[in-house]
Amino acid sequence: MNYVSRSRSLPILGASIAAVVLLTGIPAVAQTIGSSLVSRGQVDTSAGQVLIYAGGSFTSGSTVSTFGIFDNISSGSVMTPLLFEQTTSGVFAVRGVGTGRTITASASPQSFGFGLQQGTALASNGNFTFGYINALVNAAGTQTVNGAGTVELQTSQQSGDGISGPGSTNRWIFTNSTPSLSVALGTTYFLPGNSGDFLVTGDRTYSATATANTAANTPEPGSIALLVGLGLSGSIFLKHRKRNRL
């Protein structure tokens, strides 16, 4: 008799648990920004330049996870991915420094983890974008090894939308041949007409992208507790109701 009562209570409890799993286990939504990973026929020749994607931004609350490039020209060059915040129009501050890489030429697009080393990988508002420096850097943002370009480029901005679609462009901005650029957290790169630490100009297009993930609509902890509580209450109610009938 008690066995029958317990078995009738299981569907409600199971449904409650399933609801919690569904609500808390929704896969993250990925967003990729930048320009198509295709051959463009040339790379930068100046060592240690900083390049910034200025044609779009990440969704607020997303976390940068992956960096992609196309380079079928240079081998043995180095680069470090970066996260920037546009603090005012035309001024970009370094907010995150990823893991530096040595690049080998490939006829296929390449991708690797952002590998946060300093700062943050989180876009805390809708003004965050990405870029990179053609160098390896230490924890202070100082170049330890640098080299010429690691990403194929075209010297004029590619027309049309960026890889993230309508509302984005293929605009990239870049530093001139300035030696000893720093990417310490908080360092600012500015377009003409603004002020900051290092001047950038444009417009070009580079074959590079970055992908960020945003968790989708995770409910508040209180809502999860309520679901579990309702399921347990229903289970207990059905259990007692069956016993009373017996």
C-alpha positions in Angstrom: 0.0 0.0 0.0 2.7 2.4 0.9 4.6 1.4 -2.2 1.7 2.5 -4.4 1.5 5.8 -2.6 5.2 6.6 -3.1 5.1 5.7 -6.8 2.2 8.1 -7.4 4.3 10.9 -5.9 7.3 10.4 -8.1 5.9 12.0 -11.3 5.3 15.4 -9.6 8.8 15.4 -8.0 10.4 14.3 -11.2 8.6 17.0 -13.2 9.8 19.6 -10.7 13.4 18.4 -11.0 13.2 18.3 -14.8 11.9 21.9 -14.8 14.8 23.1 -12.8 17.3 21.3 -15.0 15.7 22.8 -18.1 15.8 26.3 -16.7 19.3 26.2 -15.4 20.9 24.1 -18.1 20.1 26.2 -21.2 23.1 26.3 -23.5 25.0 29.6 -23.8 24.4 31.8 -26.8 27.5 32.5 -28.9 28.2 35.8 -30.6 31.0 36.2 -33.1 32.2 39.7 -34.2 34.9 40.8 -36.6 35.6 40.2 -40.3 35.5 37.0 -42.4 38.5 34.6 -42.1 39.6 34.7 -45.7 42.8 35.3 -47.6 43.5 39.0 -48.2 47.0 38.6 -49.7 49.3 40.5 -47.2 50.2 41.1 -43.6 51.6 44.0 -41.6 55.3 44.6 -42.0 55.8 46.7 -38.8 56.5 44.8 -35.6 54.5 45.2 -32.4 51.5 47.0 -33.8 48.1 47.1 -32.1 44.9 46.4 -34.1 41.4 47.0 -32.9 38.1 46.0 -34.4 35.9 49.1 -34.6 33.0 47.7 -36.6 30.9 46.3 -33.8 30.7 45.2 -30.2 29.9 42.3 -27.9 26.5 42.0 -26.1 26.6 43.2 -22.5 27.2 40.3 -20.1 29.0 38.1 -22.6 32.4 36.5 -21.9 35.0 36.2 -24.6 36.1 32.6 -25.2 37.6 32.2 -28.7 39.8 34.1 -31.1 40.0 33.3 -34.8 42.4 34.4 -37.6 43.4 33.7 -41.1 47.1 33.8 -42.0 48.6 31.8 -44.9 51.6 34.0 -45.2 53.7 34.3 -42.1 55.1 31.6 -39.8 56.8 32.1 -36.5 55.2 35.5 -35.9 53.6 36.2 -32.5 50.4 37.8 -31.3 48.3 38.3 -28.1 44.5 38.8 -28.2 43.1 41.8 -26.3 39.7 43.0 -25.0 38.9 46.7 -25.3 36.2 49.0 -23.9 35.3 52.1 -25.9 35.0 54.4 -23.0 34.0 57.4 -25.1 33.6 57.7 -28.9 37.0 57.1 -30.4 38.8 56.0 -27.2 39.5 52.3 -26.5 40.9 51.1 -23.2 42.5 47.8 -22.6 40.4 45.7 -20.3 41.7 42.1 -20.8 44.8 40.5 -22.1 44.7 36.9 -23.4 47.4 34.3 -23.9 50.1 35.0 -26.5 50.6 32.6 -29.4 53.2 31.8 -32.1 51.4 31.5 -35.4 52.1 29.1 -38.2 50.8 29.8 -41.7 47.8 27.7 -42.7 45.5 27.6 -45.7 42.6 27.2 -43.3 41.2 29.5 -40.6 42.7 29.0 -37.2 41.1 29.4 -33.8 42.3 29.2 -30.2 41.1 30.1 -26.7 41.3 33.7 -25.5 43.1 32.4 -22.4 42.7 35.3 -20.1 45.9 36.3 -18.4 45.2 39.8 -17.0 42.0 41.8 -16.4 38.6 40.5 -17.5 37.1 38.6 -20.4 33.6 39.9 -19.5 31.9 42.6 -21.6 30.3 44.4 -18.7 28.4 46.7 -21.1 27.7 47.0 -24.8 30.8 49.0 -25.7 33.4 46.1 -25.6 35.3 44.9 -28.7 38.5 43.0 -29.3 41.8 43.3 -31.0 45.4 42.1 -30.7 49.0 43.1 -30.6 51.7 41.6 -32.8 53.8 40.7 -29.8 54.0 38.6 -26.6 53.6 40.6 -23.4 54.3 40.1 -19.7 51.9 40.6 -16.8 52.6 44.4 -16.9 51.5 44.6 -20.6 55.1 45.2 -21.8 56.3 43.5 -25.0 58.8 40.7 -24.5 58.9 39.5 -28.1 57.4 41.2 -31.1 57.2 40.6 -34.8 55.5 41.6 -38.1 51.9 40.9 -38.9 50.1 37.6 -38.1 46.7 38.3 -39.7 46.0 38.8 -43.4 44.6 42.3 -44.2 43.4 44.6 -47.0 44.5 48.2 -46.8 41.0 49.6 -47.5 37.9 48.8 -45.5 35.9 45.9 -46.9 32.4 47.0 -47.8 29.3 45.4 -46.4 28.4 44.0 -43.0 30.9 42.5 -40.6 30.6 38.8 -39.7 28.0 39.5 -37.0 25.6 40.8 -39.7 23.4 44.0 -40.1 24.6 46.9 -38.0 28.2 45.8 -38.0 31.0 46.8 -40.4 34.5 45.6 -41.4 36.3 48.6 -39.9 39.6 48.1 -38.2 41.9 50.7 -36.7 45.6 50.3 -36.1 48.7 52.0 -34.6 51.4 53.4 -36.8 55.0 52.1 -36.4 55.3 53.2 -32.8 57.9 51.3 -30.9 57.3 49.8 -27.4 53.5 50.0 -27.4 52.1 48.9 -24.0 48.8 46.9 -23.5 48.8 47.3 -19.7 45.3 47.3 -18.3 43.7 50.8 -18.7 46.0 51.9 -21.5 44.0 53.9 -24.0 44.2 54.0 -27.8 42.5 56.9 -29.4 41.4 58.1 -32.8 42.4 61.6 -34.1 40.4 64.4 -32.3 40.6 62.5 -29.0 43.3 62.1 -26.4 44.9 59.1 -24.7 48.1 57.0 -24.6 48.6 55.9 -28.2 47.2 57.1 -31.5 45.3 54.8 -33.9 44.1 55.4 -37.4 42.0 53.6 -40.0 40.4 52.1 -42.0 41.5 48.6 -42.9 40.0 45.1 -42.7 41.8 42.2 -41.0 40.8 38.5 -41.1 40.1 38.1 -37.4 37.2 37.3 -35.2 36.4 36.8 -31.5 33.5 34.8 -30.0 31.8 35.5 -26.7 29.2 33.4 -24.9 26.2 34.8 -23.1 24.2 32.6 -20.6 20.6 32.5 -21.7 17.9 33.7 -19.2 19.1 31.9 -16.1 16.3 32.3 -13.4 16.9 33.9 -10.0 17.9 31.5 -7.2 14.6 32.2 -5.5 12.6 31.0 -8.5 14.6 27.7 -8.6 13.9 27.2 -4.9 10.2 27.9 -5.5 10.0 25.3 -8.2 11.6 22.6 -6.1 9.4 23.5 -3.1 6.2 23.2 -5.2 7.3 19.9 -6.5 8.0 18.5 -3.0 4.8 20.0 -1.7 2.8 18.3 -4.4 4.5 15.1 -3.8 3.7 15.1 -0.1 0.1 16.2 -0.8 -0.5 13.3 -3.2 1.1 10.9 -0.8 -1.2 11.9 2.1 -4.3 12.0 -0.1 -3.7 8.4 -1.2 -3.2 7.2 2.4 -6.5 8.9 3.5 -8.3 7.2 0.7 -7.0 3.9 1.9 
